[in-house]
């Protein structure tokens, strides 16, 4: 379930699926997309967070192989990036996989020191899209992005703050206070600056990267990774 709470000129959008640590499936991606687009029409700033101690633990792996999931997630990430109001991600606990993707799609990030960012795709045989790789590298730097993508290791909130991936350390309440201050600024200026910043990012249309992603998603390794995750064992990848 997705909740939205209007606090004057600020909308607080909460992913509320604590039994799955706020993991996303197709339905939640679509509901969150609708909520973000709608809230942006009546707010000056959006704050995106997760319920009960976690931001978003990633994709719900029971549905990730549904062909609709990647389309729904891509549409959601694009909405967070392009709505004409600032989006602040308020991160506590896990922000893994799709959770990190949500965080980097936002304009700004505030996190607790013990929050956890990571792209565990290589533990499952998956591959994230080219946009995610670019956005993570632009925000955190190429070295940290390579670390996260090539080792599947997690980075805590305090380290992410030092890297510049996270702009402030704090809680959701701190994010709301920050948002209230931003909501007093000129909205057309903020919308224009956000558009200009987004236009600095190179357009991506690389057939080789797309083919590599398709190979990963259709491989025997991805089936092994999913099975190992469900069976709570180490995967045995063979590169095919």
C-alpha positions as CSV (number, residue, x, y, z in Angstrom):
1,X,0.0,0.0,0.0
2,X,1.1,3.6,-0.7
3,X,0.1,6.3,1.6
4,X,0.2,10.1,0.9
5,X,-0.1,12.7,3.6
6,X,-0.4,16.4,2.7
7,X,1.5,18.7,5.0
8,X,0.8,22.2,3.7
9,X,2.9,22.5,0.6
10,X,4.7,19.2,1.1
11,X,3.5,15.7,0.3
12,X,4.8,12.8,2.3
13,X,4.6,9.6,0.2
14,X,5.2,6.4,2.2
15,X,5.7,2.8,0.8
16,X,3.9,0.7,3.4
17,X,4.6,-2.9,2.9
18,X,6.5,-3.8,6.1
19,X,6.1,-7.6,5.8
20,X,8.3,-7.4,2.7
21,X,10.5,-4.6,4.0
22,X,8.7,-2.3,1.5
23,X,9.9,-4.4,-1.6
24,X,8.2,-3.4,-4.8
25,X,6.1,-5.6,-7.2
26,X,4.2,-4.5,-10.3
27,X,1.2,-3.3,-8.4
28,X,3.2,-1.2,-5.9
29,X,5.3,0.3,-8.7
30,X,2.1,1.4,-10.5
31,X,0.4,2.7,-7.4
32,X,3.5,4.6,-6.4
33,X,3.8,6.1,-9.9
34,X,0.1,7.3,-9.8
35,X,0.7,8.7,-6.3
36,X,3.8,10.6,-7.3
37,X,2.3,12.1,-10.4
38,X,-0.8,13.1,-8.6
39,X,0.9,14.6,-5.6
40,X,3.3,16.6,-7.7
41,X,0.3,18.6,-9.1
42,X,-0.7,19.8,-5.6
43,X,2.6,20.1,-3.8
44,X,5.8,22.2,-3.9
45,X,8.0,19.3,-2.6
46,X,7.6,15.5,-2.3
47,X,9.2,13.4,0.4
48,X,9.5,9.7,-0.3
49,X,10.0,7.3,2.5
50,X,9.3,3.7,3.7
51,X,7.3,2.5,6.7
52,X,8.5,0.8,9.8
53,X,12.3,1.1,9.6
54,X,13.1,0.4,6.0
55,X,13.0,2.6,2.8
56,X,12.7,-0.2,0.2
57,X,14.5,-3.6,0.3
58,X,14.4,-3.8,-3.5
59,X,12.2,-5.7,-6.0
60,X,9.9,-8.4,-4.7
61,X,11.8,-11.4,-6.2
62,X,8.6,-13.5,-6.4
63,X,7.4,-11.2,-9.2
64,X,10.6,-9.7,-10.7
65,X,10.6,-12.1,-13.7
66,X,7.2,-10.8,-14.7
67,X,7.8,-8.9,-18.0
68,X,5.6,-6.0,-16.7
69,X,7.8,-5.4,-13.7
70,X,10.8,-3.7,-15.5
71,X,8.4,-1.5,-17.4
72,X,6.5,-0.4,-14.3
73,X,9.7,0.2,-12.4
74,X,11.2,2.2,-15.3
75,X,8.1,4.3,-15.6
76,X,8.2,5.0,-11.8
77,X,11.8,6.0,-11.9
78,X,11.2,8.3,-14.8
79,X,8.3,10.0,-13.0
80,X,10.4,10.7,-9.9
81,X,13.1,12.2,-12.1
82,X,10.9,14.4,-14.3
83,X,8.0,15.6,-12.1
84,X,8.5,19.4,-11.9
85,X,8.9,19.6,-8.1
86,X,11.9,18.5,-6.0
87,X,11.8,15.0,-4.6
88,X,13.6,14.1,-1.4
89,X,14.2,10.5,-0.5
90,X,14.2,10.0,3.3
91,X,16.1,6.7,3.9
92,X,16.2,4.5,6.9
93,X,17.2,0.9,7.0
94,X,17.5,-1.0,3.7
95,X,17.6,0.8,0.3
96,X,18.8,-2.1,-1.8
97,X,18.4,-2.8,-5.5
98,X,15.2,-1.1,-6.6
99,X,15.4,0.8,-3.3
100,X,18.7,2.4,-4.3
101,X,17.2,3.0,-7.7
102,X,14.3,5.0,-6.1
103,X,16.9,6.9,-4.0
104,X,19.0,8.0,-7.0
105,X,15.9,8.9,-9.0
106,X,15.1,11.5,-6.3
107,X,16.7,14.9,-6.5
108,X,18.1,14.8,-2.9
109,X,18.7,12.2,-0.3
110,X,18.7,12.3,3.5
111,X,19.6,9.1,5.4
112,X,20.2,7.8,8.9
113,X,23.9,6.9,9.5
114,X,23.0,3.2,9.5
115,X,20.9,3.2,6.4
116,X,22.1,0.7,3.7
117,X,22.5,1.3,0.0
118,X,23.4,-1.4,-2.4
119,X,22.9,-3.0,-5.8
120,X,23.0,-6.8,-5.1
121,X,22.2,-7.7,-8.8
122,X,25.4,-9.7,-9.2
123,X,24.3,-12.0,-6.3
124,X,21.2,-12.9,-8.3
125,X,22.5,-13.0,-11.9
126,X,20.5,-9.8,-12.8
127,X,21.6,-6.6,-14.4
128,X,20.3,-3.1,-13.7
129,X,19.5,-0.8,-16.6
130,X,22.0,1.6,-18.1
131,X,20.2,4.7,-16.6
132,X,20.7,3.4,-13.1
133,X,24.4,2.8,-13.7
134,X,24.8,6.4,-15.1
135,X,22.8,8.0,-12.4
136,X,24.6,6.2,-9.6
137,X,28.0,7.1,-11.1
138,X,27.0,10.8,-11.6
139,X,25.8,11.1,-8.0
140,X,28.2,9.0,-6.0
141,X,31.2,9.1,-8.4
142,X,32.6,6.5,-10.7
143,X,34.8,4.8,-8.1
144,X,31.9,4.3,-5.6
145,X,29.6,3.2,-8.4
146,X,32.0,0.6,-9.6
147,X,32.4,-0.6,-6.0
148,X,28.7,-1.0,-5.5
149,X,28.0,-2.6,-8.9
150,X,31.0,-4.9,-9.2
151,X,31.2,-6.2,-5.7
152,X,27.5,-6.1,-4.7
153,X,28.7,-4.7,-1.3
154,X,26.5,-2.3,0.7
155,X,27.4,1.2,1.7
156,X,26.0,2.8,4.9
157,X,24.4,6.2,5.2
158,X,27.4,7.8,6.9
159,X,29.7,6.7,4.1
160,X,27.2,7.7,1.4
161,X,27.1,11.1,3.0
162,X,30.9,11.5,2.7
163,X,30.7,10.4,-0.9
164,X,28.0,13.0,-1.7
165,X,25.4,10.4,-2.6
166,X,23.5,11.5,0.5
167,X,23.2,15.3,1.1
168,X,22.2,15.2,4.8
169,X,22.2,12.8,7.7
170,X,18.9,12.6,9.5
171,X,15.4,11.2,9.8
172,X,12.1,11.6,7.9
173,X,11.2,14.4,10.2
174,X,14.4,16.2,9.3
175,X,13.5,15.6,5.6
176,X,10.1,17.2,6.1
177,X,11.7,20.2,7.8
178,X,14.1,20.5,4.9
179,X,11.2,20.2,2.4
180,X,9.2,22.9,4.2
181,X,12.0,25.3,3.7
182,X,12.4,24.4,0.1
183,X,8.6,24.8,-0.4
184,X,9.0,28.6,0.3
185,X,11.4,29.0,-2.7
186,X,10.2,30.0,-6.2
187,X,8.6,27.0,-7.8
188,X,9.3,27.9,-11.4
189,X,12.9,28.4,-10.6
190,X,13.1,25.0,-8.9
191,X,11.3,23.4,-11.8
192,X,13.6,25.0,-14.3
193,X,16.8,24.1,-12.4
194,X,15.6,20.5,-12.1
195,X,15.0,20.4,-15.8
196,X,18.4,21.9,-16.6
197,X,20.2,19.5,-14.3
198,X,18.4,16.5,-15.9
199,X,19.4,17.8,-19.4
200,X,23.1,17.5,-18.3
201,X,22.8,13.7,-18.3
202,X,23.7,12.2,-21.6
203,X,20.9,10.3,-23.5
204,X,21.4,6.6,-23.4
205,X,20.9,4.3,-26.3
206,X,23.7,1.8,-26.3
207,X,22.8,-1.5,-28.1
208,X,25.8,-3.4,-26.6
209,X,24.6,-2.5,-23.0
210,X,21.0,-3.5,-23.9
211,X,22.2,-6.8,-25.3
212,X,24.3,-7.5,-22.2
213,X,21.3,-6.9,-20.0
214,X,19.1,-9.1,-22.1
215,X,21.7,-11.9,-21.9
216,X,21.8,-11.6,-18.1
217,X,18.1,-11.6,-17.7
218,X,17.6,-14.7,-19.9
219,X,20.6,-16.6,-18.6
220,X,20.8,-19.9,-16.7
221,X,22.6,-17.9,-14.0
222,X,19.6,-15.7,-13.2
223,X,17.5,-18.8,-12.7
224,X,20.2,-20.2,-10.4
225,X,20.4,-16.9,-8.5
226,X,16.7,-16.8,-7.9
227,X,16.6,-20.5,-6.8
228,X,19.5,-20.0,-4.5
229,X,17.8,-16.9,-2.9
230,X,14.6,-18.9,-2.3
231,X,16.5,-21.9,-0.9
232,X,18.8,-19.7,1.2
233,X,22.0,-21.1,-0.2
234,X,25.0,-19.7,-2.0
235,X,24.5,-19.6,-5.8
236,X,26.7,-21.5,-8.2
237,X,27.1,-19.3,-11.2
238,X,28.5,-20.6,-14.5
239,X,28.4,-17.6,-16.8
240,X,25.8,-19.0,-19.1
